Amino acid sequence: MFVYSLAMAAGTHPRPTEAELDILRVLWSRGPSTVRDVNSELNLLKPVGYTTTLKFMQIMVEKGLVRRNEEQRAHLYESVVPQESTQRQLVGELLERAFGGSATQMVMQALSAKRATPSEIAQIRKMLDQYEEKSK
């Protein structure tokens, strides 16, 4: 039996905080996981207490970011929203707030902030070509 929040019933998903995004990244890569599993993964990056992780995940259930399966003794949590959807939401907000809606400025800043490898540049070119084809 999964526990759903009112936000999930309404079909809305709030923007995750940084700590919530860390938890979502673990759930996206691992799939349904216990609090202990998520906490162990988080501790590979920085120390986080088990009760802190538990509290965040309980809040995330209430917010509609994750759902909890209570059928087993160790509850399993899983992300409600796909990674791509969350990334799109965050990028859209950044695009508007920091770049005034200019995708060109955002891409140029992203490329100048961290040097792209030749392989990454080739992937970007390929994606742009595909995007252009779809637009025709």
N, C-alpha and C positions, 0 to 999 in steps of 0.2 A: 504494500500500500504506500503510495507516494503522498507526501504532504505538499500541498500547493498553497500559495498565498493569494490574497485578494488581487494583488497586482498581476499575478499570472492569469487569473480568471479574466481580467480586463484586457489582457494582451499587451500590456505596456511593460517596458523594461527600463529601469533607471540606469544612468551612467555609473559604472562601478568605480569605487575609490581605488587608489593605488594598491592597498592591501587586498581588496577584493579581486582586483585584476591579477595579482600574484596567485591567489587561490584558483581563479578561473583558468589560468595558464596550466596549472597542475591538472585540473579536471579535464581540460581539453586534451592534454597529452596522455593522461592515464585512463580516462574514461571514469565510470562510476568508482568512487573511492571512499574509504572511511576517513574520519577526521585524523586518525593516527597516520594513515598513508599520506594525506595531504601535508600534515605537520612535518613528517620526515623529509618530504621533498623540499618544503620551505626552508628547513634547517640546513639544507645543503648550501643555500645562498646566504642566509643570515639567521641568527638565533631567534626563534619564535616559540613562546610557550604553548603547550598543548591547549590549555584553557583559553588562551587568546585566539588560537585558530578555531576552536569550537565555538566561541562567542561570535566571531566573524561569520562563520558558516551558518549559525542560527539566524543571524541578522540577514544574511543573504537569502535564506529561505523566505523570511518575512518580506523582503524586497522583491522577490520573484526572480532572482538571478540564478538560483539553484533549487533543486527539489531533493527531498530526503525520502529514501525508501526505508520504512520502519519494519519490514517483514522479518528481518534477521536481527539478532542481538546487537551486532555492530551495524549501525545505520550506514547506508550507502548514500552518498551525495553525488549528484551529477548536474552539469550545467544545463540550464534551460535554453539559453541563447547560443547560437553557433558563434564560433570564434570570428568568422568573417563578418557577421552582422555587428558584433561589438567593435571590431576594428573599423568598420565603415562608419559607425556612429562616432567614434572618437576622432577619426581623421576628418570627418565632416565638420565637427565642432572646432577642431584645430584650424582647418582651412578657413572657416568664417572668422574666428576670433583673431588669429595671428596674421592671416594673409589676405583678409578682406575678400575672400572668395576666389582668389587667384591661384589656380592649380599650378600655373607656370612658376610663380614665385615660390610656392611650397616645394615643388620638385627641385628647383634650382638650389634652394636652401638645404634640402635633404642631401643632395649630391655634394654640396660644398662642406657640409658638416662632417661627413664621413666618406672618405674616398671609396668609390665603388670599384670592384674588381672588373677586369675585362669580361668575365663570365656574367656578372650581374648587369653590366651595360648591355651585353648581347641579349639577355633576358628582357630587359626594359625595352629595347628596340623591337623585339619580337612581340611583346605585349602591346606596344603602341601600334604596330602594324595590324595586329588582330583587332584592336579597338577601332582603328581607322576603317577597316573592312566592314565591321558591324555598322558603322555610322553611315555607310553609303546607301 
